[in-house]
Amino acid sequence: MKLIKYSVILVLIGVIALGGYAFSQYQTILKEEAPIQTITFNDQEINYKSSLVQYYLLGGIVPIQREFQNLDTVTIVSTQIINKLSVNATDEIEITYPDQTIETLVGIETIILDENGTYLFNVKRVSEDKTVYQFVFSVEVESYPTISISNTNPVQGELLIVNIDNIKKDSTISIENHFRPSAILQKDYSARFYLPMAYREEAKVYPLSITINDVKYDYELDVNTFEFKQIHFTVSASVSNSTVGNNDAVIQYRETIYPLYETFETEEYWEGNFVIPVEGARVSSSFGEMRFVNNAKTPSRHSGIDYAVACGTDVVASNTGKVEYAGFLTLIGNTIVIDHGLGLKTFYEHMDDIVITQGDMVNKGDVIGHVGTTGYSTGCHLHFQGLVKNQSINPEFLYQLDN
């Protein structure tokens, strides 16, 4: 009987000791600081709103949960459609959109918010130690397109690149300007087009309006004068009469070349700066030059750059593109037209021969023919020209481009 009594006493003492030990552990748990855990949205740090931590007493025998409450819901202002959320691959992200629809994603980091308004985020994270974190925050989106123009103070003959970012997919874009823009390339949430400053147009301020999804954005282009050279030279009657003086040659040129002003490739093939298409040449006639031929009183205008070099010299593609025309025209001889995308084209004229065919894709630096003196020409040279629509571009600006 005494043995049973002592056993009961010992058990009670053990239970009391274990209870005291467990209580001591529990008191220690209550003094624990909240676990540190954060995420970021567009580089702004967000602390969890609450966390549920699993603790174990008595060596894991008794599970205890403790909930930590953290900061109030954070509100972030975003001006971007494309946003960056730093999460773990297993995090569950619930997004309530401005129209109150709800979407649940897992581990996604790029967040597209293409409607202005308030978005509510609830991110659930379960860590390796089974701690459950809840990040709750809202994002107030007020996004507008960003438009960059390569130069608002260009000169005659310059080519402008206009980039539009932070727009919805499949946006409606229109352009109003004195000059004729290229086709517009849209990719996801951005767009771009080229705007040539036609060299024959007056140097003055021109308005530019870009309308995106029925909202108009107005700019001014202050076009400055480019100092065009003057030159006097003589062309033999036989060359002149068989080319510029030949009505059939003029009609052939117009029927072949004029339609190319309106066509364009829907892809952008070119990359980086354009290159001079011949090596070791001298410039025998500059862009926009006023030419007084055979003592004419009124000058003609030169629409490209003439590179004088020995006949047979390699002619290379100035940049990557698709060969839109390759053939012989009485007026300008063996000619190649390459569309580099969106209707930005380069012309190679007066060549001795052509070594590619219409429809070919050529890369920057590929040999496409050789220098000659065919068509309206007084000696071995390559006439190199850049155009958008029917507007000639100074090739010197093509050499400076970088996309």
Secondary structure, DSSP 8 states (H G I E B T S, - for coil): -HHHHHHHHHHHHHHHHHHHHHHHHHHHHHT------EEEETTEEEE-SEEEEEEEEGGGTEEEEEEEE----EEEEE--SEEEEE--TT-EEEEE-TTS-EEEEES--EEE--SSEEEEEEEEEE-TT--EEEEEEEEEE----EEEES-SS-BTT-EEEEEEES--TT--EEEEESS-----EEETTEEEEEEE--TTS-SSEEEEEEEETTEEEEEEEE-B-----EEEE---HHHHHHTTT-HHHHHHHHHHHGGGGS---SS----S----SSSS-EEEE-TT-EEEETT-SS-EE--SEEEE--TT-EEE-SSSEEEEEEEEETTTEEEEEEE-STTEEEEEEEESEE-S-TT-EE-TT-EEEE-B--SS-SSSEEEEEEEETTEEE-HHHHTT---
